[in-house]
Structure formats: structure tokens, C-alpha cells
């Protein structure tokens, strides 16, 4: 019998919003509660909108965080919201790592090229530039 099965027999559980806060997925418990209440959390592939749902070791949680979908398996129930190293022992990340690309960030528009020493554009030149850019 593995450790998660032993933990389930003991009936150890914690509110899912509180567990998400303990595991440091959300900065505040109220943010975790709001995300769950909005119906964005799935526990073992079943949608839930109740922050008081009891999370148990072995449960798989799926929820959006930023631009990514997190798939997490609850490994342990935390007693407190401790440091990040302690929080990482509470779960196993099941989703593949997301590549961080420079292309993800929006690029700033390059300013119009002007000859050196030409000075600022006139109002007419500015309108023409705006027309070209759309």
C-alpha cells in the first residue's frame, strides 16, 4: 500500500481553497476562494465551485494560473502556509513544463526611421506615418 492510500484511509483532508493557499498557488486565500467559486477548478476531472470541498492526498486538481493550465496531484495536507520549499512538498506537478519563449512577450513597435539630425517630424509627416501604420 502506498503513502497516498494510507493517507486516504486516515481521512486527512483540508478545504481546497485553503490547500491551494498553503501550497502557494495563490497569494491570498481570498484569491483562491474566488477562483474556486468561479467554477474554474476541477477535482479528479469533476468541476467544483465550492471552496469548502475537501482536498485529500491523491486528488488531481486542474485549474488555470496565469496563461497556463496547472495539473497538480495533492501529495500531502499542509498544517500551515510555510516557505516555498515546504509548499513544494505538498504536491506533484503533472503538467509538462511550459517553455518560456521571448516571442511570448508582445514586441514594442519600432519607431519610424529618420535621418540623423532631421529633427522631430512635422504634423504633416506624423499624419503620413500614422496612415502608413494603419
Order of alpha helices (4+ residues) and beta strands (2+ residues): alpha-beta-alpha-alpha-beta-beta-beta-beta-beta-alpha-beta-alpha
